[in-house]
């Protein structure tokens, strides 16, 4: 997708931070914008700001964990614009930090609910509509650098972000035949208000093993205030869409750490001479299955051709 003129972008978490940065960048490039966010007042401010920049925008209050609400939001988009989005950006996210051994069920349910299930809901809601539209499109999911490695202080967050990376790799393979590109963004820190995400935590997820107070929020702000500007990240995402990039990582300082991390994984692979015959048989079996899978999985739900 080289030209965003006339495109329609649906951006979760679009009222601030990385989401709003994309809204501004995509809007200036000619796209119409739908901002979906859980904060009504923030949506009003964002839509008004976009309008002041002559960017057509529409706001929808949406809890991305609510599948019924997501479906209604998709219906609203089609009612307002007469079509499904051609760009879907799964950007909304929350974080919470604390010792992994103190993580509660509520911590897992909230953090994974937003950062992974929210992405899943976006994909299941919009992918069939984008395919049915029959026009080229693009999907962007904002994961995190933390998705490439575990964390003793952000266990649920890193796990959810790792899953979203993996999920986008799968969707990228599956949607190519429909002319829909898929990219995953793995930022380090962004200049945003995600440090205050705990203030949006629903009461039903109220039992936490972590310390969350003004001091902890201020500590996170001290990191994020030096993060990448949201519009600069948005520009990197736009470039990634135009190039149909699989991964978008506009943080040069993370290269060395990623190289060490993945090299450690590669170094853990057994040498070929340790089991050459077993390796041959496993590869041949996988290749045989691969040749047959298109026919098998293209059949009807009950196995009928």
Secondary structure as GFF3:
##gff-version 3
##sequence-region A 1 305
A	DSSP	beta_strand	8	12	.	.	.	ID=ss1
A	DSSP	alpha_helix	17	28	.	.	.	ID=ss2
A	DSSP	beta_strand	32	37	.	.	.	ID=ss3
A	DSSP	alpha_helix	40	52	.	.	.	ID=ss4
A	DSSP	beta_strand	57	61	.	.	.	ID=ss5
A	DSSP	alpha_helix	67	81	.	.	.	ID=ss6
A	DSSP	beta_strand	87	90	.	.	.	ID=ss7
A	DSSP	three_ten_helix	100	102	.	.	.	ID=ss8
A	DSSP	alpha_helix	105	112	.	.	.	ID=ss9
A	DSSP	pi_helix	113	117	.	.	.	ID=ss10
A	DSSP	alpha_helix	118	133	.	.	.	ID=ss11
A	DSSP	beta_strand	137	142	.	.	.	ID=ss12
A	DSSP	three_ten_helix	145	148	.	.	.	ID=ss13
A	DSSP	alpha_helix	155	175	.	.	.	ID=ss14
A	DSSP	three_ten_helix	176	178	.	.	.	ID=ss15
A	DSSP	beta_strand	180	185	.	.	.	ID=ss16
A	DSSP	three_ten_helix	194	200	.	.	.	ID=ss17
A	DSSP	three_ten_helix	203	205	.	.	.	ID=ss18
A	DSSP	alpha_helix	214	224	.	.	.	ID=ss19
A	DSSP	alpha_helix	230	243	.	.	.	ID=ss20
A	DSSP	beta_strand	247	248	.	.	.	ID=ss21
A	DSSP	three_ten_helix	252	254	.	.	.	ID=ss22
A	DSSP	alpha_helix	255	267	.	.	.	ID=ss23
A	DSSP	three_ten_helix	272	274	.	.	.	ID=ss24
A	DSSP	alpha_helix	276	297	.	.	.	ID=ss25
###
